[in-house]
Amino acid sequence: MNKFFLSLIIFTAMLLRFLNLGSNPPSLTWDEAAWGYNAYSLGIDGRDEFGRFLPYDYLESFGDFKPPVYAYLDILPVKLFGLTEFATRFPSALMGVLTVFLTYFLVKEIFKNSQKKEIYALVSSFLLAISPWHIMLSRAAFEANVATFFTTCGIWLFLKGRENKWGFSLSAISFVLSIYTFNSARIVAPLLVLFLVGMFHKDITKKKKQATTAFFIGFILILPIVKFLFSPQATLRFKEVNIFSDFNIIKRVNQQIENDHNARWSSVLHNRRFVFTVEYLKHYFDNLSSSFLFIKGDGNPKFSTQQVGQLYMWEIPFLIAGVLFLIRKKEGLWLLVPIWLLIGIIPAGSARETPHALRIEASLPTFQILVAYGLINSMEKLKRWKLVTAGLSLVIFFNLIYFLHDYYVHYPVHYSREWQYGYKESVRYVVGVQNNFKKVWVTQNLGRPYMYYLFYLHYNPSTFRTNSDIKRDVFGFVHVKRFDKYFFGDNNRISRAEGKGSLFVNTYDQVPNNAKILKDFKLLNRDSYLVVYTK
């Protein structure tokens, strides 16, 4: 019977993650297109878009130096399904389903000696399968979602390693893979490993040989990336988004000291280290706010529909109950769940934008485990639990239907702008008329348009490397100025002589008055977005 329910849960997870995967979200972001194109390039000649052979430390991409695992995982889907939206998102959706599946076995291991381990495991997996948070991050090419799978797998394999000969070694490989997949995992994975080693030091002592083997495997696998982790390139993205590089905080501190007439006690009270610590804690606990978790979710529409929280509202009492029951009963390896949750949030505490569903995805599925634990133990306390179960089932069903209706019907229309909708259609139109023009000038007002042209043209990577004009600025960011007949920049700064006989692609609000509009591309809400014209 348990196998039947697990199969039903996995089928549900697959349906919610793969249904219309190529068309909702409504289009690829430039980061998603970069994953797909780099996988396409690696699958052709083993080189990334800029020609690095089998890169293991990073993909330079736009200058954000992405960990490379997602691109490697995407090579086979791109080979099988072509360079499409579906293929690009396939690894994330697949790993999302596998995380749901793995959660069942992980929870059984955590509560191994409990008579209720099966029900704990099934409910936890089910809650992750229908989680708005996990569904949305599984349906786009987010490397964080793949890293969450490797983190969950690493923990499960570590727990199995106390009895299994190869568990510790496989766990080390999984944790290292998470580090090669997403930046936040470079903090989360080592901290989780340290906690697991401390928690199970007695078991490790009994299996010194296996533990030593795992240590050396992990050390050897992590060694190639160590030099890069301490390089300026690796810290570039962190400096861009972390609070410790925020000069506004430093200005505020200096102003406060000046307001106190530079008194010695003021420099102690307004010490930068103290202020940054307070700022970090504020940003850390932002990720546990009720609005974020249960009401509106992440303020970025890529991670939330804005109509439901990262968790469902009905989960509030059971999440609280789960924490209280777990602390009181101390069942199984109970301490692992809250510590894992708290560690998973650590990287997001230093981010300027909080709360942040993507950066704390490593904390999943701990929320679902706590809700499941609270739900099951609460039901035991109720006399009319069958009646309550029926009522709760209806609430869960209608919450899920509400979320799915909003996600499939309203969400694409409201937020197609955030997903850079319109590039695919505009590229196809440009390809159809480009032979009539010497040059095609494409605006960069919306981000990184060159990647969409590479992606939708299925442009040969080796040709791109030889006929492109690429600039790298002092901050390390990469700007592709041109390839083939396509030029990328500010269309309003092009001289009359340069623009003669050219085709232009610009945002609606930047089209000049004397333009001859050939095609207007609208968002799904019918707002004008991109315009193709001549002068």
Steps between C-alpha positions, in 0.01 A plus 500: 500500500786736585654437156169593338480830691865579426444432130197731506707773668781467244248510215351818650848653532578417137171644377544825692858545382488384138154604379547784245859536618609662175226765502452587868691699619412678175855546372864451590695749705843581361657285774288203390591560137867507604469159667339354190747650256805402707366143519451513121858623456649244738310225321652599164871544574540480880552875526284768660371802307835680532713196414619363837546123467299293749485775764475351848531809720265749334315614190590862436163567335411869551785544747317348795719187493232235546583160656485266198309184600161613367642545148649149505172351618325681216719359221297179457154667512615751238630212285171311538246782477695767315595847622155584640340642812392151607849354465659795681269459801503120499782447756333726756160332459652152515706578811190651656313172457798301628520724809136414577583131458814527711318684779297185566814293569672779692208547740482124557867511594457797734213330686632149446388359837159667500184300438374795294804532271303393191226757549757770586687418179193487273350824629835685480545388139143595413538847650819557300328371185224764527718777648463830305859580592645177366272484195598847379873446550477161327333645191782734397869442439604587856825335602399549864232237450756247379729586792208432738478147362872440553483642854202281591670200343823575689321502834308179425816319385686618809229352722512177300877498533473405865399155377589496131858450384496770231253743657758750630692507170189548289387768744830686452455487121145634527599790725789590269264494202276750679802731538565471124133583435399812697689774684297480823587130531864601546395620845216261579669172404814537719290614799262205462793259473659645815170466687449141380855406599447651845160339544614152396864503612451171687374324185787650302752376756366147454545532122836673478597335173181600318509851651864549402428382146207746478718784627767441236242462222339828600839671536620385157175603331491844661871571441468617135259778596681630811720745311197644319298534823758751627537684172360849423261343249340280765443793734371731226136395526512490881636856517223615270210366711618480863426751779866524604577689178213742555659844545165646606529310830850636556381855419217461748738384772738790439210745505376362831847539654518855364156576647642398839787750452751219444477389862704193590195315633322565167772324300447197726119512475505553125788265432484370143539138608207534738286675239579240233417223749161659567443544126590136438257377766223720359557361152527145633166512683332669204500152352279375784243779479133404482441712189777320314416150616120506499344808338676652195824309467817638346462849354666377179227355276743242365484324838139564604164570337451779758159348584618229739802472727791264460289268715121472516322698768338187645849372587554772766357314803661172400844657446484646852366171638774309318773705666341462844434126465850437368663683791277328755513146362862509371411216269766341282768728359275797580775759541607461137180661367510842676880529467478426129231767464706761687817420305311517170411865564854615590612607147188714449567700817781686328293588192373853444169370364314302763305283539629293211335168412777389265792557734336309786365209294765286667272505807244285314352251582538585870189720501294216354643251750405727791149557363452125446623424851268760652206388288525132587560552871221758521255257343584245768379743765160552336205278589318553171807478286317344202268800472793742538701306241217526249466874560875557478519297180245735342698805616823356355326412172347846453829672596681295238234570234512873584878506460498299176220706347689820580828354378374370165234761418589835658872481583636482140288800401589716799872423504608429142716817520703353785573195284623716207209392284517602135860420411419166338235653275715802414802283412287287269366810328847651461629176345221514245581853377870543579619431145358837403733683739875542546490509880261422785526726805350356822451698819662390825248690714343171608818312583695253288334470156794332327430177686148477358637534147756225563233279658217537250727504194676185629809695404814293453719557810833485316376757248385725784845488661674608181271777374387671819610822669522434876598752767575433867473800731708574810238334720528172310166517320483379140341708226443351156493801270454311175494168321423444134276790386346548847610800708404547865500830686312829532308549177447870570875565480543359151600760244295556188779362283534185712127438500450538128350186348459345847223327691437605861356313798418727793271536796167667433584814697831553316372493143584833324222712350626461144507118518319281250355226721501156342387287794382559855546217751270507800512340842229252593310782672496679159746772603746593224850377581738460205476679166677423173542799271711681244597867480 
